[in-house]
Amino acid sequence: MAVRQCTRSSINPTKLAQLQKVNGMKMRLRSVPGDPKDNGSLIPVDQRIHVDVHYEAEGSSQPRREGMFWFQKSIATGRALDLLANRFDIPLSKMSSLTLRRTDDLSELPSDLLLSDSVVDASSLTLCHSPGA
C-alpha cells in the first residue's frame, strides 16, 4: 500500500487561507492582555495585535511555556518584550539578553519599532536569549 505524503506545496491555497483565518479567530478568543494595565473591554479589537509566544528557559528543567497575548497596536516591540518577560517570570538578571523572534524564520524583531510594524496579527513568536549572552 502506497502512502501519500502531504507537502506544503500540495496544500490548496484557499484551504490554507481559511485555516489561517480560523486559527486567527481562535487566537483572538483565547488571548489575554499582554499589558496587565489594559482592560479588554476598553481596547477595540481592530486596535489589537494578537501573538502566540513560546519560551523555553536555557539550561532549565522547566518545560517549554507558551501563551496567547494581545497588545495595543501602538506598543513598541521592546515594551512588549519587557511585558512578556514579566508574564513568563523571567528574572531581571536574564532580561537584558532576551530577544523576540518570529517562530517561522527566527528573524529577530527590532525593539525600536512598533510590534504591529514587525509582525502580522495572529503571528507566532519565540522569546529567546541572545547567543553569547
The first five atom37 places (N, CA, C, CB, O) and aatype in JSON, in Angstrom:
{
  "aatype": [12, 0, 19, 1, 5, 4, 16, 1, 15, 15, 9, 2, 14, 16, 11, 10, 0, 5, 10, 5, 11, 19, 2, 7, 12, 11, 12, 1, 10, 1, 15, 19, 14, 7, 3, 14, 11, 3, 2, 7, 15, 10, 9, 14, 19, 3, 5, 1, 9, 8, 19, 3, 19, 8, 18, 6, 0, 6, 7, 15, 15, 5, 14, 1, 1, 6, 7, 12, 13, 17, 13, 5, 11, 15, 9, 0, 16, 7, 1, 0, 10, 3, 10, 10, 0, 2, 1, 13, 3, 9, 14, 10, 15, 11, 12, 15, 15, 10, 16, 10, 1, 1, 16, 3, 3, 10, 15, 6, 10, 14, 15, 3, 10, 10, 10, 15, 3, 15, 19, 19, 3, 0, 15, 15, 10, 16, 10, 4, 8, 15, 14, 7, 0],
  "atom_mask": [
    [1, 1, 1, 1, 1],
    [1, 1, 1, 1, 1],
    [1, 1, 1, 1, 1],
    [1, 1, 1, 1, 1],
    [1, 1, 1, 1, 1],
    [1, 1, 1, 1, 1],
    [1, 1, 1, 1, 1],
    [1, 1, 1, 1, 1],
    [1, 1, 1, 1, 1],
    [1, 1, 1, 1, 1],
    [1, 1, 1, 1, 1],
    [1, 1, 1, 1, 1],
    [1, 1, 1, 1, 1],
    [1, 1, 1, 1, 1],
    [1, 1, 1, 1, 1],
    [1, 1, 1, 1, 1],
    [1, 1, 1, 1, 1],
    [1, 1, 1, 1, 1],
    [1, 1, 1, 1, 1],
    [1, 1, 1, 1, 1],
    [1, 1, 1, 1, 1],
    [1, 1, 1, 1, 1],
    [1, 1, 1, 1, 1],
    [1, 1, 1, 0, 1],
    [1, 1, 1, 1, 1],
    [1, 1, 1, 1, 1],
    [1, 1, 1, 1, 1],
    [1, 1, 1, 1, 1],
    [1, 1, 1, 1, 1],
    [1, 1, 1, 1, 1],
    [1, 1, 1, 1, 1],
    [1, 1, 1, 1, 1],
    [1, 1, 1, 1, 1],
    [1, 1, 1, 0, 1],
    [1, 1, 1, 1, 1],
    [1, 1, 1, 1, 1],
    [1, 1, 1, 1, 1],
    [1, 1, 1, 1, 1],
    [1, 1, 1, 1, 1],
    [1, 1, 1, 0, 1],
    [1, 1, 1, 1, 1],
    [1, 1, 1, 1, 1],
    [1, 1, 1, 1, 1],
    [1, 1, 1, 1, 1],
    [1, 1, 1, 1, 1],
    [1, 1, 1, 1, 1],
    [1, 1, 1, 1, 1],
    [1, 1, 1, 1, 1],
    [1, 1, 1, 1, 1],
    [1, 1, 1, 1, 1],
    [1, 1, 1, 1, 1],
    [1, 1, 1, 1, 1],
    [1, 1, 1, 1, 1],
    [1, 1, 1, 1, 1],
    [1, 1, 1, 1, 1],
    [1, 1, 1, 1, 1],
    [1, 1, 1, 1, 1],
    [1, 1, 1, 1, 1],
    [1, 1, 1, 0, 1],
    [1, 1, 1, 1, 1],
    [1, 1, 1, 1, 1],
    [1, 1, 1, 1, 1],
    [1, 1, 1, 1, 1],
    [1, 1, 1, 1, 1],
    [1, 1, 1, 1, 1],
    [1, 1, 1, 1, 1],
    [1, 1, 1, 0, 1],
    [1, 1, 1, 1, 1],
    [1, 1, 1, 1, 1],
    [1, 1, 1, 1, 1],
    [1, 1, 1, 1, 1],
    [1, 1, 1, 1, 1],
    [1, 1, 1, 1, 1],
    [1, 1, 1, 1, 1],
    [1, 1, 1, 1, 1],
    [1, 1, 1, 1, 1],
    [1, 1, 1, 1, 1],
    [1, 1, 1, 0, 1],
    [1, 1, 1, 1, 1],
    [1, 1, 1, 1, 1],
    [1, 1, 1, 1, 1],
    [1, 1, 1, 1, 1],
    [1, 1, 1, 1, 1],
    [1, 1, 1, 1, 1],
    [1, 1, 1, 1, 1],
    [1, 1, 1, 1, 1],
    [1, 1, 1, 1, 1],
    [1, 1, 1, 1, 1],
    [1, 1, 1, 1, 1],
    [1, 1, 1, 1, 1],
    [1, 1, 1, 1, 1],
    [1, 1, 1, 1, 1],
    [1, 1, 1, 1, 1],
    [1, 1, 1, 1, 1],
    [1, 1, 1, 1, 1],
    [1, 1, 1, 1, 1],
    [1, 1, 1, 1, 1],
    [1, 1, 1, 1, 1],
    [1, 1, 1, 1, 1],
    [1, 1, 1, 1, 1],
    [1, 1, 1, 1, 1],
    [1, 1, 1, 1, 1],
    [1, 1, 1, 1, 1],
    [1, 1, 1, 1, 1],
    [1, 1, 1, 1, 1],
    [1, 1, 1, 1, 1],
    [1, 1, 1, 1, 1],
    [1, 1, 1, 1, 1],
    [1, 1, 1, 1, 1],
    [1, 1, 1, 1, 1],
    [1, 1, 1, 1, 1],
    [1, 1, 1, 1, 1],
    [1, 1, 1, 1, 1],
    [1, 1, 1, 1, 1],
    [1, 1, 1, 1, 1],
    [1, 1, 1, 1, 1],
    [1, 1, 1, 1, 1],
    [1, 1, 1, 1, 1],
    [1, 1, 1, 1, 1],
    [1, 1, 1, 1, 1],
    [1, 1, 1, 1, 1],
    [1, 1, 1, 1, 1],
    [1, 1, 1, 1, 1],
    [1, 1, 1, 1, 1],
    [1, 1, 1, 1, 1],
    [1, 1, 1, 1, 1],
    [1, 1, 1, 1, 1],
    [1, 1, 1, 1, 1],
    [1, 1, 1, 1, 1],
    [1, 1, 1, 1, 1],
    [1, 1, 1, 1, 1],
    [1, 1, 1, 0, 1],
    [1, 1, 1, 1, 1]
  ],
  "atom_positions": [
    [[0.84, -1.17, 0.0], [0.0, 0.0, 0.0], [0.9, 1.24, 0.0], [-0.96, -0.01, 1.22], [1.79, 1.36, 0.83]],
    [[0.66, 2.13, -0.91], [1.44, 3.36, -1.02], [0.91, 4.4, -0.05], [1.42, 3.91, -2.47], [-0.3, 4.55, 0.13]],
    [[1.83, 5.12, 0.57], [1.45, 6.18, 1.49], [1.78, 7.52, 0.83], [2.19, 6.04, 2.87], [2.91, 7.76, 0.42]],
    [[0.8, 8.35, 0.73], [0.99, 9.65, 0.11], [1.32, 10.67, 1.19], [-0.27, 10.08, -0.69], [0.57, 10.84, 2.15]],
    [[2.43, 11.34, 1.02], [2.82, 12.34, 2.0], [2.34, 13.71, 1.53], [4.35, 12.34, 2.22], [2.44, 14.06, 0.36]],
    [[1.84, 14.45, 2.46], [1.34, 15.79, 2.17], [2.49, 16.78, 2.35], [0.13, 16.17, 3.09], [3.1, 16.85, 3.42]],
    [[2.78, 17.52, 1.32], [3.81, 18.55, 1.42], [3.15, 19.92, 1.38], [4.84, 18.41, 0.28], [1.99, 20.06, 1.0]],
    [[3.91, 20.91, 1.78], [3.38, 22.27, 1.81], [2.91, 22.72, 0.43], [4.43, 23.24, 2.35], [1.93, 23.44, 0.32]],
    [[3.6, 22.3, -0.62], [3.24, 22.74, -1.96], [1.94, 22.1, -2.45], [4.36, 22.42, -2.93], [1.32, 22.6, -3.38]],
    [[1.52, 21.0, -1.82], [0.3, 20.33, -2.27], [-0.95, 20.83, -1.54], [0.44, 18.84, -2.08], [-2.05, 20.38, -1.84]],
    [[-0.78, 21.75, -0.6], [-1.92, 22.28, 0.13], [-2.63, 23.32, -0.73], [-1.48, 22.9, 1.47], [-2.0, 24.19, -1.33]],
    [[-3.92, 23.21, -0.79], [-4.74, 24.14, -1.55], [-4.63, 25.53, -0.9], [-6.22, 23.66, -1.61], [-4.9, 25.67, 0.29]],
    [[-4.23, 26.55, -1.67], [-4.06, 27.89, -1.09], [-5.35, 28.44, -0.46], [-3.56, 28.85, -2.15], [-5.3, 29.17, 0.53]],
    [[-6.49, 28.1, -1.03], [-7.76, 28.57, -0.48], [-8.01, 27.95, 0.88], [-8.91, 28.25, -1.44], [-8.42, 28.64, 1.82]],
    [[-7.77, 26.65, 0.99], [-7.96, 25.97, 2.27], [-6.94, 26.47, 3.3], [-7.83, 24.44, 2.1], [-7.27, 26.61, 4.48]],
    [[-5.73, 26.74, 2.87], [-4.71, 27.26, 3.77], [-5.13, 28.62, 4.31], [-3.34, 27.35, 3.05], [-4.98, 28.88, 5.51]],
    [[-5.65, 29.49, 3.46], [-6.11, 30.81, 3.89], [-7.27, 30.68, 4.88], [-6.54, 31.66, 2.68], [-7.34, 31.42, 5.86]],
    [[-8.17, 29.75, 4.63], [-9.29, 29.52, 5.54], [-8.8, 29.01, 6.89], [-10.28, 28.51, 4.92], [-9.27, 29.45, 7.94]],
    [[-7.84, 28.1, 6.86], [-7.28, 27.55, 8.09], [-6.59, 28.65, 8.91], [-6.29, 26.42, 7.78], [-6.74, 28.7, 10.13]],
    [[-5.83, 29.51, 8.24], [-5.17, 30.61, 8.94], [-6.19, 31.57, 9.54], [-4.23, 31.36, 7.98], [-5.98, 32.09, 10.64]],
    [[-7.27, 31.81, 8.83], [-8.32, 32.7, 9.34], [-8.98, 32.11, 10.58], [-9.38, 32.96, 8.25], [-9.22, 32.82, 11.56]],
    [[-9.27, 30.8, 10.55], [-9.88, 30.13, 11.7], [-8.92, 30.15, 12.89], [-10.27, 28.68, 11.34], [-9.34, 30.41, 14.01]],
    [[-7.64, 29.86, 12.65], [-6.66, 29.89, 13.73], [-6.52, 31.29, 14.33], [-5.29, 29.41, 13.23], [-6.34, 31.43, 15.54]],
    [[-6.62, 32.31, 13.49], [-6.59, 33.69, 13.97], [-7.78, 34.0, 14.87], [0.0, 0.0, 0.0], [-7.63, 34.66, 15.9]],
    [[-8.95, 33.52, 14.48], [-10.15, 33.75, 15.3], [-10.03, 33.03, 16.65], [-11.4, 33.27, 14.55], [-10.42, 33.58, 17.68]],
    [[-9.5, 31.82, 16.63], [-9.31, 31.07, 17.89], [-8.33, 31.82, 18.8], [-8.78, 29.64, 17.6], [-8.54, 31.89, 20.01]],
    [[-7.27, 32.36, 18.19], [-6.29, 33.09, 18.98], [-6.91, 34.33, 19.6], [-5.08, 33.48, 18.11], [-6.64, 34.64, 20.76]],
    [[-7.75, 35.04, 18.87], [-8.4, 36.24, 19.41], [-9.29, 35.9, 20.6], [-9.22, 36.93, 18.32], [-9.4, 36.69, 21.54]],
    [[-9.93, 34.74, 20.56], [-10.8, 34.33, 21.66], [-10.02, 33.92, 22.9], [-11.69, 33.19, 21.22], [-10.47, 34.17, 24.02]],
    [[-8.86, 33.3, 22.72], [-8.11, 32.75, 23.84], [-7.07, 33.69, 24.42], [-7.44, 31.49, 23.4], [-6.58, 33.47, 25.53]],
    [[-6.72, 34.74, 23.69], [-5.62, 35.59, 24.14], [-6.03, 36.48, 25.31], [-5.13, 36.45, 22.99], [-7.2, 36.83, 25.49]],
    [[-5.02, 36.82, 26.1], [-5.2, 37.68, 27.27], [-4.35, 38.94, 27.05], [-4.81, 36.94, 28.6], [-3.4, 38.9, 26.27]],
    [[-4.67, 40.03, 27.72], [-3.86, 41.24, 27.54], [-2.4, 41.0, 27.94], [-4.44, 42.4, 28.36], [-2.12, 40.47, 29.02]],
    [[-1.48, 41.39, 27.07], [-0.06, 41.28, 27.4], [0.34, 42.31, 28.42], [0.0, 0.0, 0.0], [1.26, 42.09, 29.22]],
    [[-0.34, 43.45, 28.41], [-0.11, 44.5, 29.39], [-1.2, 44.41, 30.45], [-0.09, 45.92, 28.72], [-2.37, 44.6, 30.14]],
    [[-0.83, 44.12, 31.7], [-1.84, 43.97, 32.75], [-2.69, 45.22, 32.95], [-1.18, 43.61, 34.04], [-3.78, 45.14, 33.52]],
    [[-2.21, 46.38, 32.5], [-2.97, 47.62, 32.66], [-4.11, 47.74, 31.65], [-2.04, 48.82, 32.52], [-5.04, 48.52, 31.84]],
    [[-4.04, 46.96, 30.57], [-5.08, 47.04, 29.53], [-6.32, 46.29, 29.96], [-4.56, 46.49, 28.2], [-6.25, 45.16, 30.44]],
    [[-7.44, 46.93, 29.78], [-8.73, 46.3, 30.04], [-9.32, 45.95, 28.68], [-9.7, 47.23, 30.87], [-9.5, 46.82, 27.83]],
    [[-9.61, 44.68, 28.47], [-10.09, 44.2, 27.18], [-11.3, 44.92, 26.65], [0.0, 0.0, 0.0], [-11.42, 45.09, 25.43]],
    [[-12.19, 45.34, 27.51], [-13.41, 45.97, 27.04], [-13.17, 47.39, 26.55], [-14.45, 45.96, 28.14], [-14.01, 47.94, 25.83]],
    [[-12.05, 48.01, 26.93], [-11.79, 49.38, 26.54], [-10.99, 49.51, 25.25], [-11.07, 50.08, 27.64], [-10.99, 50.58, 24.63]],
    [[-10.32, 48.46, 24.83], [-9.49, 48.5, 23.64], [-10.23, 47.79, 22.5], [-8.1, 47.83, 23.9], [-10.49, 46.59, 22.59]],
    [[-10.58, 48.52, 21.44], [-11.29, 47.88, 20.33], [-10.44, 46.77, 19.69], [-11.68, 48.93, 19.26], [-9.21, 46.87, 19.66]],
    [[-11.09, 45.74, 19.19], [-10.38, 44.6, 18.59], [-9.52, 45.03, 17.42], [-11.38, 43.54, 18.14], [-8.44, 44.47, 17.21]],
    [[-9.97, 46.02, 16.66], [-9.18, 46.45, 15.5], [-7.93, 47.24, 15.9], [-10.04, 47.3, 14.58], [-7.11, 47.57, 15.05]],
    [[-7.78, 47.55, 17.19], [-6.59, 48.24, 17.7], [-5.66, 47.3, 18.46], [-7.01, 49.39, 18.6], [-4.77, 47.74, 19.19]],
    [[-5.86, 45.99, 18.27], [-5.05, 44.97, 18.96], [-4.26, 44.15, 17.95], [-5.94, 44.05, 19.81], [-4.66, 43.98, 16.8]],
    [[-3.13, 43.66, 18.42], [-2.38, 42.66, 17.65], [-2.22, 41.45, 18.55], [-0.97, 43.23, 17.16], [-1.81, 41.57, 19.71]],
    [[-2.54, 40.28, 18.01], [-2.53, 39.03, 18.78], [-1.31, 38.2, 18.4], [-3.84, 38.22, 18.55], [-0.98, 38.07, 17.22]],
    [[-0.66, 37.64, 19.41], [0.54, 36.82, 19.18], [0.51, 35.58, 20.06], [1.82, 37.64, 19.44], [0.0, 35.6, 21.18]],
    [[1.07, 34.52, 19.54], [1.27, 33.28, 20.27], [2.76, 33.23, 20.6], [0.8, 31.99, 19.44], [3.59, 33.2, 19.69]],
    [[3.11, 33.22, 21.88], [4.51, 33.34, 22.3], [4.96, 32.06, 22.99], [4.71, 34.55, 23.24], [4.26, 31.51, 23.84]],
    [[6.16, 31.59, 22.61], [6.77, 30.39, 23.19], [8.06, 30.8, 23.89], [7.06, 29.31, 22.1], [8.79, 31.66, 23.41]],
    [[8.32, 30.17, 25.04], [9.56, 30.44, 25.78], [10.04, 29.16, 26.44], [9.35, 31.55, 26.83], [9.28, 28.47, 27.12]],
    [[11.31, 28.86, 26.23], [11.95, 27.73, 26.89], [13.22, 28.24, 27.54], [12.24, 26.55, 25.88], [14.13, 28.7, 26.85]],
    [[13.29, 28.15, 28.84], [14.45, 28.66, 29.57], [15.67, 27.81, 29.24], [14.2, 28.67, 31.1], [15.61, 26.58, 29.26]],
    [[16.79, 28.49, 28.94], [18.03, 27.79, 28.63], [18.57, 27.1, 29.87], [19.07, 28.76, 28.07], [18.61, 27.69, 30.95]],
    [[18.98, 25.85, 29.73], [19.59, 25.12, 30.82], [18.65, 24.9, 32.0], [0.0, 0.0, 0.0], [19.11, 24.72, 33.13]],
    [[17.36, 24.91, 31.74], [16.4, 24.75, 32.83], [15.64, 23.44, 32.65], [15.43, 25.94, 32.88], [15.45, 22.97, 31.53]],
    [[15.23, 22.88, 33.75], [14.43, 21.66, 33.67], [12.94, 21.98, 33.52], [14.66, 20.8, 34.93], [12.12, 21.07, 33.4]],
    [[12.61, 23.27, 33.52], [11.21, 23.66, 33.35], [10.76, 23.35, 31.92], [11.01, 25.16, 33.68], [11.55, 23.49, 30.98]],
    [[9.52, 22.94, 31.76], [9.02, 22.66, 30.41], [8.84, 23.96, 29.63], [7.69, 21.89, 30.48], [8.78, 25.05, 30.19]],
    [[8.76, 23.81, 28.34], [8.51, 24.95, 27.45], [7.18, 25.58, 27.83], [8.52, 24.51, 25.95], [6.19, 24.88, 28.04]],
    [[7.15, 26.89, 27.9], [5.92, 27.6, 28.25], [5.46, 28.42, 27.06], [6.12, 28.5, 29.49], [6.26, 28.85, 26.24]],
    [[4.16, 28.61, 26.99], [3.63, 29.43, 25.92], [2.35, 30.12, 26.37], [3.36, 28.58, 24.67], [1.74, 29.74, 27.36]],
    [[1.98, 31.12, 25.63], [0.77, 31.85, 25.94], [0.32, 32.66, 24.74], [0.0, 0.0, 0.0], [1.11, 33.0, 23.86]],
    [[-0.97, 32.96, 24.71], [-1.54, 33.8, 23.66], [-1.89, 35.13, 24.29], [-2.79, 33.12, 22.99], [-2.63, 35.21, 25.27]],
    [[-1.34, 36.19, 23.7], [-1.49, 37.53, 24.24], [-1.93, 38.49, 23.16], [-0.19, 38.0, 24.88], [-1.74, 38.25, 21.97]],
    [[-2.53, 39.59, 23.6], [-2.78, 40.69, 22.68], [-2.18, 41.95, 23.25], [-4.29, 40.86, 22.4], [-2.11, 42.13, 24.47]],
    [[-1.76, 42.83, 22.35], [-1.19, 44.13, 22.71], [-1.86, 45.19, 21.87], [0.36, 44.14, 22.51], [-2.41, 44.91, 20.8]],
    [[-1.82, 46.42, 22.36], [-2.29, 47.53, 21.54], [-1.33, 47.68, 20.36], [-2.39, 48.85, 22.37], [-0.13, 47.49, 20.51]],
    [[-1.87, 48.04, 19.21], [-1.02, 48.18, 18.02], [0.01, 49.29, 18.17], [-1.88, 48.46, 16.8], [0.98, 49.33, 17.42]],
    [[-0.19, 50.18, 19.11], [0.72, 51.3, 19.3], [1.91, 50.97, 20.21], [-0.02, 52.48, 19.87], [2.71, 51.85, 20.51]],
    [[2.03, 49.72, 20.66], [3.11, 49.36, 21.59], [4.4, 49.07, 20.82], [2.7, 48.13, 22.45], [4.39, 48.46, 19.75]],
    [[5.52, 49.51, 21.4], [6.83, 49.22, 20.81], [7.21, 47.77, 21.1], [7.91, 50.19, 21.36], [6.81, 47.22, 22.13]],
    [[7.96, 47.17, 20.21], [8.38, 45.78, 20.38], [9.19, 45.6, 21.66], [9.2, 45.32, 19.17], [9.04, 44.59, 22.35]],
    [[10.04, 46.57, 21.99], [10.83, 46.48, 23.23], [9.96, 46.46, 24.47], [0.0, 0.0, 0.0], [10.24, 45.72, 25.41]],
    [[8.91, 47.26, 24.47], [7.99, 47.28, 25.62], [7.24, 45.95, 25.7], [6.98, 48.46, 25.5], [7.05, 45.42, 26.79]],
    [[6.81, 45.42, 24.55], [6.13, 44.11, 24.54], [7.07, 43.02, 25.06], [5.64, 43.77, 23.11], [6.64, 42.12, 25.78]],
    [[8.34, 43.1, 24.7], [9.34, 42.14, 25.18], [9.44, 42.19, 26.7], [10.72, 42.42, 24.53], [9.48, 41.15, 27.36]],
    [[9.49, 43.39, 27.27], [9.56, 43.54, 28.73], [8.31, 42.96, 29.41], [9.71, 45.02, 29.12], [8.41, 42.27, 30.42]],
    [[7.14, 43.24, 28.84], [5.9, 42.73, 29.41], [5.83, 41.21, 29.33], [4.69, 43.34, 28.7], [5.35, 40.55, 30.26]],
    [[6.3, 40.64, 28.22], [6.3, 39.18, 28.07], [7.27, 38.53, 29.06], [6.67, 38.79, 26.63], [6.99, 37.47, 29.61]],
    [[8.42, 39.18, 29.26], [9.39, 38.65, 30.23], [8.76, 38.59, 31.62], [10.67, 39.53, 30.26], [8.97, 37.63, 32.36]],
    [[7.99, 39.61, 31.96], [7.3, 39.6, 33.26], [6.23, 38.52, 33.3], [6.67, 40.97, 33.54], [6.06, 37.85, 34.32]],
    [[5.51, 38.33, 32.2], [4.46, 37.3, 32.15], [5.03, 35.9, 32.33], [3.7, 37.38, 30.81], [4.4, 35.04, 32.94]],
    [[6.24, 35.69, 31.8], [6.88, 34.37, 31.9], [7.8, 34.27, 33.12], [7.67, 34.08, 30.64], [8.54, 33.3, 33.25]],
    [[7.75, 35.25, 34.01], [8.54, 35.25, 35.26], [10.03, 35.06, 35.01], [8.04, 34.16, 36.19], [10.69, 34.28, 35.69]],
    [[10.55, 35.77, 34.03], [11.98, 35.71, 33.73], [12.7, 36.67, 34.67], [12.27, 36.06, 32.23], [12.32, 37.83, 34.77]],
    [[13.74, 36.19, 35.37], [14.45, 37.05, 36.33], [15.05, 38.29, 35.65], [15.55, 36.26, 37.02], [15.46, 38.23, 34.49]],
    [[15.1, 39.37, 36.38], [15.62, 40.63, 35.86], [17.05, 40.47, 35.34], [15.58, 41.69, 36.94], [17.43, 41.13, 34.38]],
    [[17.83, 39.61, 35.97], [19.22, 39.41, 35.57], [19.35, 38.8, 34.17], [19.93, 38.52, 36.57], [20.39, 38.94, 33.53]],
    [[18.3, 38.12, 33.7], [18.35, 37.49, 32.38], [17.6, 38.28, 31.32], [17.78, 36.1, 32.47], [17.64, 37.92, 30.14]],
    [[16.93, 39.34, 31.72], [16.11, 40.09, 30.77], [16.93, 40.84, 29.73], [15.24, 41.06, 31.5], [16.45, 41.04, 28.61]],
    [[18.14, 41.25, 30.06], [18.94, 42.04, 29.11], [19.36, 41.23, 27.89], [20.17, 42.59, 29.8], [19.67, 41.8, 26.85]],
    [[19.39, 39.91, 28.01], [19.81, 39.08, 26.89], [18.64, 38.54, 26.07], [20.63, 37.92, 27.39], [18.84, 37.76, 25.14]],
    [[17.42, 38.95, 26.4], [16.25, 38.43, 25.7], [16.02, 39.11, 24.36], [15.03, 38.58, 26.56], [16.25, 40.31, 24.2]],
    [[15.54, 38.33, 23.41], [15.11, 38.86, 22.12], [13.77, 38.23, 21.77], [16.17, 38.59, 21.01], [13.41, 37.17, 22.29]],
    [[13.06, 38.88, 20.91], [11.8, 38.37, 20.42], [12.0, 38.05, 18.95], [10.62, 39.39, 20.64], [12.44, 38.91, 18.18]],
    [[11.67, 36.82, 18.54], [11.9, 36.37, 17.16], [10.63, 35.78, 16.58], [13.03, 35.35, 17.1], [9.78, 35.25, 17.3]],
    [[10.53, 35.86, 15.26], [9.45, 35.17, 14.57], [9.74, 33.67, 14.65], [9.31, 35.65, 13.07], [10.89, 33.26, 14.46]],
    [[8.74, 32.88, 14.92], [8.96, 31.44, 15.04], [9.25, 30.8, 13.7], [7.74, 30.78, 15.68], [10.03, 29.84, 13.63]],
    [[8.65, 31.29, 12.63], [8.81, 30.65, 11.33], [10.21, 30.78, 10.75], [7.83, 31.22, 10.37], [10.72, 29.81, 10.18]],
    [[10.85, 31.94, 10.87], [12.19, 32.11, 10.29], [13.25, 32.54, 11.3], [12.12, 33.11, 9.17], [14.4, 32.76, 10.93]],
    [[12.87, 32.66, 12.57], [13.76, 33.04, 13.68], [14.44, 34.4, 13.48], [14.81, 31.98, 13.87], [15.49, 34.65, 14.06]],
    [[13.85, 35.27, 12.65], [14.42, 36.6, 12.5], [14.07, 37.44, 13.72], [13.91, 37.29, 11.19], [12.94, 37.41, 14.21]],
    [[15.06, 38.18, 14.19], [14.89, 38.98, 15.4], [14.07, 40.23, 15.09], [16.25, 39.37, 16.0], [14.28, 40.88, 14.06]],
    [[13.15, 40.56, 15.98], [12.34, 41.75, 15.81], [13.07, 42.97, 16.37], [10.96, 41.59, 16.49], [13.58, 42.91, 17.49]],
    [[13.14, 44.06, 15.61], [13.81, 45.26, 16.14], [13.0, 45.87, 17.28], [14.02, 46.3, 15.03], [11.8, 46.1, 17.13]],
    [[13.64, 46.12, 18.4], [12.91, 46.57, 19.59], [12.46, 48.02, 19.51], [13.76, 46.39, 20.81], [11.62, 48.44, 20.3]],
    [[13.0, 48.79, 18.55], [12.63, 50.2, 18.47], [11.42, 50.46, 17.57], [13.8, 50.99, 17.97], [10.93, 51.59, 17.52]],
    [[10.93, 49.44, 16.87], [9.76, 49.59, 16.0], [8.49, 49.17, 16.74], [9.92, 48.77, 14.72], [8.55, 48.47, 17.75]],
    [[7.36, 49.61, 16.22], [6.09, 49.14, 16.76], [5.95, 47.65, 16.49], [4.9, 49.91, 16.14], [6.38, 47.16, 15.44]],
    [[5.36, 46.93, 17.41], [5.14, 45.49, 17.23], [4.29, 45.25, 15.99], [4.47, 44.87, 18.47], [4.55, 44.3, 15.25]],
    [[3.29, 46.09, 15.76], [2.4, 45.91, 14.61], [3.11, 46.18, 13.28], [1.2, 46.83, 14.74], [2.61, 45.76, 12.24]],
    [[4.26, 46.86, 13.3], [5.05, 47.07, 12.08], [5.98, 45.89, 11.82], [5.85, 48.36, 12.17], [6.49, 45.74, 10.71]],
    [[6.2, 45.06, 12.83], [7.15, 43.95, 12.71], [6.49, 42.62, 12.41], [7.95, 43.83, 13.98], [7.09, 41.75, 11.77]],
    [[5.25, 42.43, 12.87], [4.54, 41.16, 12.67], [3.1, 41.42, 12.27], [4.6, 40.29, 13.95], [2.57, 42.51, 12.47]],
    [[2.48, 40.41, 11.7], [1.06, 40.49, 11.36], [0.26, 39.9, 12.51], [0.75, 39.76, 10.02], [0.79, 39.17, 13.35]],
    [[-1.02, 40.21, 12.52], [-1.9, 39.68, 13.56], [-1.9, 38.16, 13.51], [-3.34, 40.23, 13.4], [-1.81, 37.58, 12.43]],
    [[-1.98, 37.52, 14.65], [-2.01, 36.06, 14.82], [-0.67, 35.42, 14.47], [-3.11, 35.45, 13.95], [-0.63, 34.28, 14.0]],
    [[0.42, 36.14, 14.7], [1.76, 35.6, 14.47], [2.21, 34.73, 15.63], [2.77, 36.73, 14.24], [1.69, 34.84, 16.75]],
    [[3.17, 33.87, 15.35], [3.78, 33.04, 16.38], [5.19, 33.56, 16.61], [3.78, 31.53, 15.96], [5.97, 33.7, 15.68]],
    [[5.51, 33.83, 17.88], [6.8, 34.41, 18.25], [7.49, 33.53, 19.29], [6.62, 35.84, 18.79], [6.86, 32.76, 20.01]],
    [[8.82, 33.66, 19.33], [9.62, 32.93, 20.3], [10.44, 33.91, 21.12], [10.53, 31.9, 19.6], [11.11, 34.79, 20.57]],
    [[10.39, 33.75, 22.41], [11.18, 34.57, 23.32], [12.46, 33.78, 23.59], [10.39, 34.89, 24.67], [12.41, 32.69, 24.16]],
    [[13.62, 34.34, 23.18], [14.88, 33.61, 23.33], [15.97, 34.49, 23.92], [15.34, 33.05, 21.98], [15.87, 35.72, 23.97]],
    [[17.01, 33.82, 24.36], [18.18, 34.52, 24.86], [19.13, 34.73, 23.69], [18.88, 33.74, 26.02], [19.29, 33.84, 22.85]],
    [[19.76, 35.9, 23.62], [20.72, 36.2, 22.55], [21.89, 35.25, 22.65], [21.2, 37.68, 22.64], [22.3, 34.87, 23.74]],
    [[22.44, 34.85, 21.5], [23.62, 33.99, 21.54], [24.79, 34.72, 22.21], [24.02, 33.54, 20.1], [25.01, 35.91, 21.98]],
    [[25.51, 34.01, 23.01], [26.67, 34.56, 23.69], [26.36, 35.38, 24.92], [0.0, 0.0, 0.0], [27.25, 35.94, 25.54]],
    [[25.07, 35.44, 25.28], [24.71, 36.24, 26.45], [24.68, 35.38, 27.68], [23.36, 36.92, 26.27], [24.4, 35.87, 28.77]]
  ]
}
